Amino acid sequence: MLKFIKHHMDTIIGIEIYPIISLSIFFLFFVLLLVWVFSYSKEAINELGEIPLKEDN
């Protein structure tokens, strides 16, 4: 089964760019997520952390 798939993948011109693009998108997403997490304000994090403790009816 793997030989069947590998043979078809080898015959497609330019297929080697797709793993590079997918790895780049994956890496970029997590780098941007990391930047967003570290740039989020401490006041907003504390406010969101206190939501379950508030007794608003």
PQR file with spaces between the fields and no chain letter, atoms N, CA, C, O and H, PARSE charges and radii, in Angstrom:
ATOM       1  N    MET     1       0.827   -1.198    0.000 -0.4000 1.5000
ATOM       2  CA   MET     1       0.000    0.000    0.000 -0.0000 2.0000
ATOM       3  C    MET     1       0.871    1.261    0.000  0.5500 1.7000
ATOM       4  O    MET     1       0.585    2.220   -0.716 -0.5500 1.4000
ATOM       5  N    LEU     2       1.925    1.249    0.802 -0.4000 1.5000
ATOM       6  CA   LEU     2       2.790    2.423    0.887 -0.0000 2.0000
ATOM       7  C    LEU     2       3.532    2.660   -0.424  0.5500 1.7000
ATOM       8  O    LEU     2       3.751    3.806   -0.816 -0.5500 1.4000
ATOM       9  H    LEU     2       2.157    0.469    1.384  0.4000 1.0000
ATOM      10  N    LYS     3       3.921    1.580   -1.104 -0.4000 1.5000
ATOM      11  CA   LYS     3       4.594    1.733   -2.390 -0.0000 2.0000
ATOM      12  C    LYS     3       3.674    2.371   -3.419  0.5500 1.7000
ATOM      13  O    LYS     3       4.116    3.154   -4.260 -0.5500 1.4000
ATOM      14  H    LYS     3       3.744    0.649   -0.786  0.4000 1.0000
ATOM      15  N    PHE     4       2.399    2.034   -3.348 -0.4000 1.5000
ATOM      16  CA   PHE     4       1.407    2.607   -4.261 -0.0000 2.0000
ATOM      17  C    PHE     4       1.291    4.115   -4.048  0.5500 1.7000
ATOM      18  O    PHE     4       1.276    4.886   -5.007 -0.5500 1.4000
ATOM      19  H    PHE     4       2.040    1.398   -2.665  0.4000 1.0000
ATOM      20  N    ILE     5       1.210    4.522   -2.798 -0.4000 1.5000
ATOM      21  CA   ILE     5       1.085    5.948   -2.475 -0.0000 2.0000
ATOM      22  C    ILE     5       2.391    6.675   -2.807  0.5500 1.7000
ATOM      23  O    ILE     5       2.369    7.767   -3.376 -0.5500 1.4000
ATOM      24  H    ILE     5       1.222    3.895   -2.019  0.4000 1.0000
ATOM      25  N    LYS     6       3.524    6.068   -2.451 -0.4000 1.5000
ATOM      26  CA   LYS     6       4.814    6.718   -2.687 -0.0000 2.0000
ATOM      27  C    LYS     6       5.076    6.912   -4.177  0.5500 1.7000
ATOM      28  O    LYS     6       5.634    7.932   -4.583 -0.5500 1.4000
ATOM      29  H    LYS     6       3.542    5.182   -1.989  0.4000 1.0000
ATOM      30  N    HIS     7       4.685    5.957   -4.973 -0.4000 1.5000
ATOM      31  CA   HIS     7       4.888    6.077   -6.414 -0.0000 2.0000
ATOM      32  C    HIS     7       4.089    7.258   -6.978  0.5500 1.7000
ATOM      33  O    HIS     7       4.598    8.013   -7.807 -0.5500 1.4000
ATOM      34  H    HIS     7       4.232    5.129   -4.643  0.4000 1.0000
ATOM      35  N    HIS     8       2.847    7.415   -6.531 -0.4000 1.5000
ATOM      36  CA   HIS     8       2.043    8.531   -7.020 -0.0000 2.0000
ATOM      37  C    HIS     8       2.562    9.867   -6.510  0.5500 1.7000
ATOM      38  O    HIS     8       2.504   10.869   -7.224 -0.5500 1.4000
ATOM      39  H    HIS     8       2.434    6.801   -5.857  0.4000 1.0000
ATOM      40  N    MET     9       3.065    9.892   -5.290 -0.4000 1.5000
ATOM      41  CA   MET     9       3.628   11.129   -4.754 -0.0000 2.0000
ATOM      42  C    MET     9       4.900   11.527   -5.504  0.5500 1.7000
ATOM      43  O    MET     9       5.163   12.714   -5.693 -0.5500 1.4000
ATOM      44  H    MET     9       3.113    9.079   -4.710  0.4000 1.0000
ATOM      45  N    ASP    10       5.679   10.553   -5.925 -0.4000 1.5000
ATOM      46  CA   ASP    10       6.913   10.857   -6.670 -0.0000 2.0000
ATOM      47  C    ASP    10       6.632   11.408   -8.057  0.5500 1.7000
ATOM      48  O    ASP    10       7.455   12.134   -8.614 -0.5500 1.4000
ATOM      49  H    ASP    10       5.466    9.588   -5.772  0.4000 1.0000
ATOM      50  N    THR    11       5.487   11.075   -8.617 -0.4000 1.5000
ATOM      51  CA   THR    11       5.181   11.525   -9.970 -0.0000 2.0000
ATOM      52  C    THR    11       4.582   12.928  -10.024  0.5500 1.7000
ATOM      53  O    THR    11       4.468   13.509  -11.103 -0.5500 1.4000
ATOM      54  H    THR    11       4.818   10.485   -8.164  0.4000 1.0000
ATOM      55  N    ILE    12       4.200   13.475   -8.872 -0.4000 1.5000
ATOM      56  CA   ILE    12       3.618   14.821   -8.842 -0.0000 2.0000
ATOM      57  C    ILE    12       4.746   15.841   -8.801  0.5500 1.7000
ATOM      58  O    ILE    12       5.605   15.794   -7.920 -0.5500 1.4000
ATOM      59  H    ILE    12       4.293   13.003   -7.996  0.4000 1.0000
ATOM      60  N    ILE    13       4.740   16.743   -9.736 -0.4000 1.5000
ATOM      61  CA   ILE    13       5.791   17.759   -9.828 -0.0000 2.0000
ATOM      62  C    ILE    13       5.530   18.843   -8.787  0.5500 1.7000
ATOM      63  O    ILE    13       4.418   19.361   -8.684 -0.5500 1.4000
ATOM      64  H    ILE    13       4.043   16.781  -10.452  0.4000 1.0000
ATOM      65  N    GLY    14       6.555   19.179   -8.022 -0.4000 1.5000
ATOM      66  CA   GLY    14       6.456   20.259   -7.049 -0.0000 2.0000
ATOM      67  C    GLY    14       5.832   19.860   -5.728  0.5500 1.7000
ATOM      68  O    GLY    14       5.478   20.739   -4.943 -0.5500 1.4000
ATOM      69  H    GLY    14       7.458   18.758   -8.106  0.4000 1.0000
ATOM      70  N    ILE    15       5.681   18.579   -5.447 -0.4000 1.5000
ATOM      71  CA   ILE    15       5.026   18.151   -4.211 -0.0000 2.0000
ATOM      72  C    ILE    15       5.904   18.380   -2.986  0.5500 1.7000
ATOM      73  O    ILE    15       5.394   18.414   -1.866 -0.5500 1.4000
ATOM      74  H    ILE    15       5.969   17.865   -6.085  0.4000 1.0000
ATOM      75  N    GLU    16       7.201   18.538   -3.172 -0.4000 1.5000
ATOM      76  CA   GLU    16       8.093   18.686   -2.020 -0.0000 2.0000
ATOM      77  C    GLU    16       7.893   20.001   -1.287  0.5500 1.7000
ATOM      78  O    GLU    16       8.406   20.154   -0.179 -0.5500 1.4000
ATOM      79  H    GLU    16       7.616   18.510   -4.082  0.4000 1.0000
ATOM      80  N    ILE    17       7.176   20.949   -1.854 -0.4000 1.5000
ATOM      81  CA   ILE    17       6.944   22.236   -1.197 -0.0000 2.0000
ATOM      82  C    ILE    17       5.845   22.160   -0.138  0.5500 1.7000
ATOM      83  O    ILE    17       5.837   22.969    0.790 -0.5500 1.4000
ATOM      84  H    ILE    17       6.759   20.824   -2.754  0.4000 1.0000
ATOM      85  N    TYR    18       4.926   21.216   -0.255 -0.4000 1.5000
ATOM      86  CA   TYR    18       3.798   21.130    0.672 -0.0000 2.0000
ATOM      87  C    TYR    18       4.202   20.820    2.111  0.5500 1.7000
ATOM      88  O    TYR    18       3.655   21.443    3.021 -0.5500 1.4000
ATOM      89  H    TYR    18       4.933   20.559   -1.009  0.4000 1.0000
ATOM      90  N    PRO    19       5.127   19.893    2.370 -0.5600 1.5000
ATOM      91  CA   PRO    19       5.547   19.713    3.768  0.2800 2.0000
ATOM      92  C    PRO    19       6.241   20.944    4.343  0.5500 1.7000
ATOM      93  O    PRO    19       6.108   21.227    5.533 -0.5500 1.4000
ATOM      94  N    ILE    20       6.967   21.667    3.524 -0.4000 1.5000
ATOM      95  CA   ILE    20       7.638   22.878    3.989 -0.0000 2.0000
ATOM      96  C    ILE    20       6.616   23.944    4.345  0.5500 1.7000
ATOM      97  O    ILE    20       6.749   24.616    5.368 -0.5500 1.4000
ATOM      98  H    ILE    20       7.074   21.437    2.557  0.4000 1.0000
ATOM      99  N    ILE    21       5.607   24.102    3.519 -0.4000 1.5000
ATOM     100  CA   ILE    21       4.551   25.087    3.782 -0.0000 2.0000
ATOM     101  C    ILE    21       3.777   24.720    5.043  0.5500 1.7000
ATOM     102  O    ILE    21       3.499   25.589    5.869 -0.5500 1.4000
ATOM     103  H    ILE    21       5.499   23.555    2.688  0.4000 1.0000
ATOM     104  N    SER    22       3.425   23.449    5.202 -0.4000 1.5000
ATOM     105  CA   SER    22       2.645   23.048    6.374 -0.0000 2.0000
ATOM     106  C    SER    22       3.457   23.206    7.659  0.5500 1.7000
ATOM     107  O    SER    22       2.906   23.618    8.680 -0.5500 1.4000
ATOM     108  H    SER    22       3.651   22.743    4.531  0.4000 1.0000
ATOM     109  N    LEU    23       4.746   22.891    7.633 -0.4000 1.5000
ATOM     110  CA   LEU    23       5.592   23.091    8.806 -0.0000 2.0000
ATOM     111  C    LEU    23       5.728   24.578    9.127  0.5500 1.7000
ATOM     112  O    LEU    23       5.726   24.966   10.295 -0.5500 1.4000
ATOM     113  H    LEU    23       5.193   22.557    6.804  0.4000 1.0000
ATOM     114  N    SER    24       5.845   25.400    8.103 -0.4000 1.5000
ATOM     115  CA   SER    24       5.949   26.848    8.321 -0.0000 2.0000
ATOM     116  C    SER    24       4.687   27.414    8.941  0.5500 1.7000
ATOM     117  O    SER    24       4.763   28.233    9.857 -0.5500 1.4000
ATOM     118  H    SER    24       5.846   25.084    7.154  0.4000 1.0000
ATOM     119  N    ILE    25       3.533   26.995    8.461 -0.4000 1.5000
ATOM     120  CA   ILE    25       2.256   27.463    9.025 -0.0000 2.0000
ATOM     121  C    ILE    25       2.120   27.004   10.469  0.5500 1.7000
ATOM     122  O    ILE    25       1.714   27.785   11.329 -0.5500 1.4000
ATOM     123  H    ILE    25       3.471   26.330    7.717  0.4000 1.0000
ATOM     124  N    PHE    26       2.450   25.752   10.746 -0.4000 1.5000
ATOM     125  CA   PHE    26       2.391   25.207   12.103 -0.0000 2.0000
ATOM     126  C    PHE    26       3.304   25.990   13.042  0.5500 1.7000
ATOM     127  O    PHE    26       2.884   26.384   14.130 -0.5500 1.4000
ATOM     128  H    PHE    26       2.780   25.117   10.047  0.4000 1.0000
ATOM     129  N    PHE    27       4.548   26.217   12.630 -0.4000 1.5000
ATOM     130  CA   PHE    27       5.516   26.943   13.448 -0.0000 2.0000
ATOM     131  C    PHE    27       5.084   28.385   13.667  0.5500 1.7000
ATOM     132  O    PHE    27       5.170   28.897   14.783 -0.5500 1.4000
ATOM     133  H    PHE    27       4.890   25.897   11.747  0.4000 1.0000
ATOM     134  N    LEU    28       4.621   29.042   12.612 -0.4000 1.5000
ATOM     135  CA   LEU    28       4.188   30.430   12.710 -0.0000 2.0000
ATOM     136  C    LEU    28       2.993   30.583   13.644  0.5500 1.7000
ATOM     137  O    LEU    28       2.934   31.537   14.419 -0.5500 1.4000
ATOM     138  H    LEU    28       4.552   28.626   11.705  0.4000 1.0000
ATOM     139  N    PHE    29       2.041   29.655   13.579 -0.4000 1.5000
ATOM     140  CA   PHE    29       0.872   29.707   14.450 -0.0000 2.0000
ATOM     141  C    PHE    29       1.283   29.654   15.915  0.5500 1.7000
ATOM     142  O    PHE    29       0.805   30.455   16.719 -0.5500 1.4000
ATOM     143  H    PHE    29       2.089   28.880   12.949  0.4000 1.0000
ATOM     144  N    PHE    30       2.162   28.721   16.274 -0.4000 1.5000
ATOM     145  CA   PHE    30       2.545   28.595   17.673 -0.0000 2.0000
ATOM     146  C    PHE    30       3.466   29.719   18.132  0.5500 1.7000
ATOM     147  O    PHE    30       3.439   30.074   19.310 -0.5500 1.4000
ATOM     148  H    PHE    30       2.550   28.070   15.621  0.4000 1.0000
ATOM     149  N    VAL    31       4.258   30.277   17.271 -0.4000 1.5000
ATOM     150  CA   VAL    31       5.073   31.437   17.641 -0.0000 2.0000
ATOM     151  C    VAL    31       4.166   32.640   17.905  0.5500 1.7000
ATOM     152  O    VAL    31       4.359   33.358   18.886 -0.5500 1.4000
ATOM     153  H    VAL    31       4.280   29.988   16.314  0.4000 1.0000
ATOM     154  N    LEU    32       3.188   32.859   17.042 -0.4000 1.5000
ATOM     155  CA   LEU    32       2.248   33.972   17.251 -0.0000 2.0000
ATOM     156  C    LEU    32       1.417   33.753   18.516  0.5500 1.7000
ATOM     157  O    LEU    32       1.143   34.707   19.245 -0.5500 1.4000
ATOM     158  H    LEU    32       3.031   32.276   16.245  0.4000 1.0000
ATOM     159  N    LEU    33       1.020   32.527   18.779 -0.4000 1.5000
ATOM     160  CA   LEU    33       0.277   32.226   20.002 -0.0000 2.0000
ATOM     161  C    LEU    33       1.140   32.489   21.231  0.5500 1.7000
ATOM     162  O    LEU    33       0.648   33.016   22.229 -0.5500 1.4000
ATOM     163  H    LEU    33       1.243   31.753   18.187  0.4000 1.0000
ATOM     164  N    LEU    34       2.402   32.134   21.173 -0.4000 1.5000
ATOM     165  CA   LEU    34       3.319   32.381   22.279 -0.0000 2.0000
ATOM     166  C    LEU    34       3.514   33.876   22.506  0.5500 1.7000
ATOM     167  O    LEU    34       3.542   34.327   23.651 -0.5500 1.4000
ATOM     168  H    LEU    34       2.801   31.706   20.362  0.4000 1.0000
ATOM     169  N    VAL    35       3.647   34.638   21.445 -0.4000 1.5000
ATOM     170  CA   VAL    35       3.786   36.096   21.565 -0.0000 2.0000
ATOM     171  C    VAL    35       2.527   36.697   22.167  0.5500 1.7000
ATOM     172  O    VAL    35       2.611   37.587   23.013 -0.5500 1.4000
ATOM     173  H    VAL    35       3.624   34.271   20.515  0.4000 1.0000
ATOM     174  N    TRP    36       1.359   36.222   21.742 -0.4000 1.5000
ATOM     175  CA   TRP    36       0.096   36.745   22.272 -0.0000 2.0000
ATOM     176  C    TRP    36      -0.045   36.437   23.754  0.5500 1.7000
ATOM     177  O    TRP    36      -0.495   37.286   24.523 -0.5500 1.4000
ATOM     178  H    TRP    36       1.290   35.499   21.055  0.4000 1.0000
ATOM     179  N    VAL    37       0.334   35.234   24.163 -0.4000 1.5000
ATOM     180  CA   VAL    37       0.211   34.854   25.568 -0.0000 2.0000
ATOM     181  C    VAL    37       1.128   35.699   26.445  0.5500 1.7000
ATOM     182  O    VAL    37       0.714   36.150   27.512 -0.5500 1.4000
ATOM     183  H    VAL    37       0.700   34.544   23.538  0.4000 1.0000
ATOM     184  N    PHE    38       2.357   35.917   26.015 -0.4000 1.5000
ATOM     185  CA   PHE    38       3.277   36.687   26.838 -0.0000 2.0000
ATOM     186  C    PHE    38       3.014   38.193   26.787  0.5500 1.7000
ATOM     187  O    PHE    38       3.493   38.928   27.650 -0.5500 1.4000
ATOM     188  H    PHE    38       2.693   35.550   25.147  0.4000 1.0000
ATOM     189  N    SER    39       2.274   38.654   25.809 -0.4000 1.5000
ATOM     190  CA   SER    39       1.980   40.082   25.745 -0.0000 2.0000
ATOM     191  C    SER    39       0.625   40.427   26.367  0.5500 1.7000
ATOM     192  O    SER    39       0.274   41.603   26.466 -0.5500 1.4000
ATOM     193  H    SER    39       1.885   38.057   25.107  0.4000 1.0000
ATOM     194  N    TYR    40      -0.128   39.430   26.781 -0.4000 1.5000
ATOM     195  CA   TYR    40      -1.440   39.663   27.405 -0.0000 2.0000
ATOM     196  C    TYR    40      -1.224   40.313   28.762  0.5500 1.7000
ATOM     197  O    TYR    40      -0.306   39.931   29.488 -0.5500 1.4000
ATOM     198  H    TYR    40       0.157   38.474   26.702  0.4000 1.0000
ATOM     199  N    SER    41      -2.044   41.280   29.111 -0.4000 1.5000
ATOM     200  CA   SER    41      -1.828   42.037   30.342 -0.0000 2.0000
ATOM     201  C    SER    41      -2.172   41.208   31.582  0.5500 1.7000
ATOM     202  O    SER    41      -3.079   40.376   31.568 -0.5500 1.4000
ATOM     203  H    SER    41      -2.789   41.590   28.521  0.4000 1.0000
ATOM     204  N    LYS    42      -1.433   41.458   32.632 -0.4000 1.5000
ATOM     205  CA   LYS    42      -1.637   40.729   33.900 -0.0000 2.0000
ATOM     206  C    LYS    42      -2.992   41.072   34.523  0.5500 1.7000
ATOM     207  O    LYS    42      -3.614   40.227   35.167 -0.5500 1.4000
ATOM     208  H    LYS    42      -0.696   42.134   32.644  0.4000 1.0000
ATOM     209  N    GLU    43      -3.446   42.318   34.328 -0.4000 1.5000
ATOM     210  CA   GLU    43      -4.738   42.713   34.884 -0.0000 2.0000
ATOM     211  C    GLU    43      -5.875   41.919   34.242  0.5500 1.7000
ATOM     212  O    GLU    43      -6.803   41.488   34.926 -0.5500 1.4000
ATOM     213  H    GLU    43      -2.940   43.004   33.805  0.4000 1.0000
ATOM     214  N    ALA    44      -5.798   41.733   32.958 -0.4000 1.5000
ATOM     215  CA   ALA    44      -6.836   40.962   32.265 -0.0000 2.0000
ATOM     216  C    ALA    44      -6.816   39.498   32.699  0.5500 1.7000
ATOM     217  O    ALA    44      -7.871   38.880   32.841 -0.5500 1.4000
ATOM     218  H    ALA    44      -5.044   42.083   32.402  0.4000 1.0000
ATOM     219  N    ILE    45      -5.636   38.948   32.908 -0.4000 1.5000
ATOM     220  CA   ILE    45      -5.530   37.561   33.370 -0.0000 2.0000
ATOM     221  C    ILE    45      -6.111   37.421   34.767  0.5500 1.7000
ATOM     222  O    ILE    45      -6.820   36.456   35.050 -0.5500 1.4000
ATOM     223  H    ILE    45      -4.779   39.451   32.792  0.4000 1.0000
ATOM     224  N    ASN    46      -5.818   38.372   35.643 -0.4000 1.5000
ATOM     225  CA   ASN    46      -6.375   38.330   36.999 -0.0000 2.0000
ATOM     226  C    ASN    46      -7.883   38.490   36.976  0.5500 1.7000
ATOM     227  O    ASN    46      -8.588   37.823   37.733 -0.5500 1.4000
ATOM     228  H    ASN    46      -5.242   39.157   35.413  0.4000 1.0000
ATOM     229  N    GLU    47      -8.388   39.366   36.119 -0.4000 1.5000
ATOM     230  CA   GLU    47      -9.835   39.568   36.018 -0.0000 2.0000
ATOM     231  C    GLU    47     -10.530   38.295   35.523  0.5500 1.7000
ATOM     232  O    GLU    47     -11.580   37.919   36.044 -0.5500 1.4000
ATOM     233  H    GLU    47      -7.816   39.908   35.504  0.4000 1.0000
ATOM     234  N    LEU    48      -9.955   37.643   34.535 -0.4000 1.5000
ATOM     235  CA   LEU    48     -10.536   36.401   34.040 -0.0000 2.0000
ATOM     236  C    LEU    48     -10.422   35.279   35.072  0.5500 1.7000
ATOM     237  O    LEU    48     -11.285   34.403   35.130 -0.5500 1.4000
ATOM     238  H    LEU    48      -9.102   37.948   34.112  0.4000 1.0000
ATOM     239  N    GLY    49      -9.365   35.300   35.884 -0.4000 1.5000
ATOM     240  CA   GLY    49      -9.189   34.292   36.917 -0.0000 2.0000
ATOM     241  C    GLY    49     -10.160   34.438   38.062  0.5500 1.7000
ATOM     242  O    GLY    49     -10.447   33.462   38.756 -0.5500 1.4000
ATOM     243  H    GLY    49      -8.664   36.012   35.836  0.4000 1.0000
ATOM     244  N    GLU    50     -10.682   35.652   38.278 -0.4000 1.5000
ATOM     245  CA   GLU    50     -11.616   35.893   39.373 -0.0000 2.0000
ATOM     246  C    GLU    50     -13.070   35.678   38.975  0.5500 1.7000
ATOM     247  O    GLU    50     -13.946   35.744   39.837 -0.5500 1.4000
ATOM     248  H    GLU    50     -10.449   36.445   37.715  0.4000 1.0000
ATOM     249  N    ILE    51     -13.354   35.430   37.730 -0.4000 1.5000
ATOM     250  CA   ILE    51     -14.737   35.231   37.278 -0.0000 2.0000
ATOM     251  C    ILE    51     -15.433   34.085   38.012  0.5500 1.7000
ATOM     252  O    ILE    51     -16.576   34.263   38.433 -0.5500 1.4000
ATOM     253  H    ILE    51     -12.643   35.376   37.029  0.4000 1.0000
ATOM     254  N    PRO    52     -14.805   32.916   38.188 -0.5600 1.5000
ATOM     255  CA   PRO    52     -15.517   31.833   38.885  0.2800 2.0000
ATOM     256  C    PRO    52     -15.778   32.122   40.366  0.5500 1.7000
ATOM     257  O    PRO    52     -16.646   31.489   40.967 -0.5500 1.4000
ATOM     258  N    LEU    53     -15.048   33.057   40.959 -0.4000 1.5000
ATOM     259  CA   LEU    53     -15.185   33.349   42.378 -0.0000 2.0000
ATOM     260  C    LEU    53     -16.222   34.411   42.662  0.5500 1.7000
ATOM     261  O    LEU    53     -16.624   34.573   43.814 -0.5500 1.4000
ATOM     262  H    LEU    53     -14.342   33.570   40.471  0.4000 1.0000
ATOM     263  N    LYS    54     -16.671   35.139   41.655 -0.4000 1.5000
ATOM     264  CA   LYS    54     -17.658   36.192   41.849 -0.0000 2.0000
ATOM     265  C    LYS    54     -19.031   35.579   42.085  0.5500 1.7000
ATOM     266  O    LYS    54     -19.387   34.566   41.482 -0.5500 1.4000
ATOM     267  H    LYS    54     -16.345   35.007   40.719  0.4000 1.0000
ATOM     268  N    GLU    55     -19.798   36.211   42.977 -0.4000 1.5000
ATOM     269  CA   GLU    55     -21.124   35.701   43.319 -0.0000 2.0000
ATOM     270  C    GLU    55     -22.206   36.632   42.772  0.5500 1.7000
ATOM     271  O    GLU    55     -23.006   37.166   43.540 -0.5500 1.4000
ATOM     272  H    GLU    55     -19.509   37.034   43.467  0.4000 1.0000
ATOM     273  N    ASP    56     -22.236   36.830   41.467 -0.4000 1.5000
ATOM     274  CA   ASP    56     -23.268   37.642   40.836 -0.0000 2.0000
ATOM     275  C    ASP    56     -24.431   36.738   40.441  0.5500 1.7000
ATOM     276  O    ASP    56     -24.246   35.728   39.760 -0.5500 1.4000
ATOM     277  H    ASP    56     -21.586   36.397   40.843  0.4000 1.0000
ATOM     278  N    ASN    57     -25.621   37.113   40.874 -0.4000 1.5000
ATOM     279  CA   ASN    57     -26.807   36.316   40.528 -0.0000 2.0000
ATOM     280  C    ASN    57     -27.601   36.986   39.468  0.5500 1.7000
ATOM     281  O    ASN    57     -28.634   36.464   39.048 -0.5500 1.4000
ATOM     282  H    ASN    57     -25.770   37.933   41.427  0.4000 1.0000
